[in-house]
Amino acid sequence: MDNNLLDKISTDLANTINNLKTVKVITVVGPLNVTKNTGKGGPFEVGPKDAPDEEGYKAMISTIDIVEGDIVNAMDKAFVIPDANSGLAGIREFHQKQVEIATKTIHDNINGLINLIKSASGLATK
């Protein structure tokens, strides 16, 4: 196999591993504006509809450090003691499901990387 290709694969793998160290799941509730994104980062860009104010937005964030195994959750107190009429309890459940999906995705991606490394190692020794 071409050494340049192996070097590129090695560099790409190292960059991927570095970028996968921390996963964040963020859920924001509030008046948002969605526009088509013409640049990198996905098909849509989401941002505040108007200038954000402290009362208009509620958010939850879960950060998962896959190297250390730490999971940190932070959320507006409205999600902890929600008003029965606000519907925020359902949003908290939604966020939790997103964290579970992210955790499974991390596991699947790590297994895929391991298999890719094993495959690349086998190709390099031939």
Contacts in CASP RR format, 6 or more apart in sequence:
PFRMAT RR
TARGET T0000
AUTHOR 0000-0000-0000
METHOD contacts of the structure
MODEL  1
MDNNLLDKISTDLANTINNLKTVKVITVVGPLNVTKNTGKGGPFEVGPKD
APDEEGYKAMISTIDIVEGDIVNAMDKAFVIPDANSGLAGIREFHQKQVE
IATKTIHDNINGLINLIKSASGLATK
1 123 0 8 1.000
1 124 0 8 1.000
1 126 0 8 1.000
6 120 0 8 1.000
6 124 0 8 1.000
9 120 0 8 1.000
10 120 0 8 1.000
13 113 0 8 1.000
13 116 0 8 1.000
13 117 0 8 1.000
13 120 0 8 1.000
16 113 0 8 1.000
17 113 0 8 1.000
20 66 0 8 1.000
20 106 0 8 1.000
20 109 0 8 1.000
20 110 0 8 1.000
21 65 0 8 1.000
21 66 0 8 1.000
21 67 0 8 1.000
22 63 0 8 1.000
22 64 0 8 1.000
22 65 0 8 1.000
22 66 0 8 1.000
23 63 0 8 1.000
23 64 0 8 1.000
23 66 0 8 1.000
23 102 0 8 1.000
23 106 0 8 1.000
24 61 0 8 1.000
24 62 0 8 1.000
24 63 0 8 1.000
24 64 0 8 1.000
25 61 0 8 1.000
25 62 0 8 1.000
25 64 0 8 1.000
25 95 0 8 1.000
25 98 0 8 1.000
25 99 0 8 1.000
25 102 0 8 1.000
26 59 0 8 1.000
26 60 0 8 1.000
26 61 0 8 1.000
26 62 0 8 1.000
27 59 0 8 1.000
27 60 0 8 1.000
27 61 0 8 1.000
27 91 0 8 1.000
27 94 0 8 1.000
27 95 0 8 1.000
27 98 0 8 1.000
28 57 0 8 1.000
28 58 0 8 1.000
28 59 0 8 1.000
29 57 0 8 1.000
29 58 0 8 1.000
29 59 0 8 1.000
29 88 0 8 1.000
29 91 0 8 1.000
30 49 0 8 1.000
30 56 0 8 1.000
30 57 0 8 1.000
30 58 0 8 1.000
31 48 0 8 1.000
31 49 0 8 1.000
31 50 0 8 1.000
31 56 0 8 1.000
31 57 0 8 1.000
32 46 0 8 1.000
32 47 0 8 1.000
32 48 0 8 1.000
32 49 0 8 1.000
33 46 0 8 1.000
33 47 0 8 1.000
33 48 0 8 1.000
33 49 0 8 1.000
34 44 0 8 1.000
34 45 0 8 1.000
34 46 0 8 1.000
34 47 0 8 1.000
35 44 0 8 1.000
35 45 0 8 1.000
36 43 0 8 1.000
36 44 0 8 1.000
36 45 0 8 1.000
37 43 0 8 1.000
37 44 0 8 1.000
37 45 0 8 1.000
48 57 0 8 1.000
58 76 0 8 1.000
58 78 0 8 1.000
58 79 0 8 1.000
58 88 0 8 1.000
58 91 0 8 1.000
59 75 0 8 1.000
59 76 0 8 1.000
60 73 0 8 1.000
60 74 0 8 1.000
60 75 0 8 1.000
60 76 0 8 1.000
60 79 0 8 1.000
60 91 0 8 1.000
60 92 0 8 1.000
60 95 0 8 1.000
61 73 0 8 1.000
61 74 0 8 1.000
61 75 0 8 1.000
62 71 0 8 1.000
62 72 0 8 1.000
62 73 0 8 1.000
62 74 0 8 1.000
62 95 0 8 1.000
62 99 0 8 1.000
62 102 0 8 1.000
63 70 0 8 1.000
63 71 0 8 1.000
63 72 0 8 1.000
64 70 0 8 1.000
64 71 0 8 1.000
64 99 0 8 1.000
64 102 0 8 1.000
64 103 0 8 1.000
64 106 0 8 1.000
65 71 0 8 1.000
66 106 0 8 1.000
66 110 0 8 1.000
71 99 0 8 1.000
73 99 0 8 1.000
75 92 0 8 1.000
75 95 0 8 1.000
78 86 0 8 1.000
78 88 0 8 1.000
79 88 0 8 1.000
79 89 0 8 1.000
79 91 0 8 1.000
79 92 0 8 1.000
79 95 0 8 1.000
82 88 0 8 1.000
82 89 0 8 1.000
82 92 0 8 1.000
END
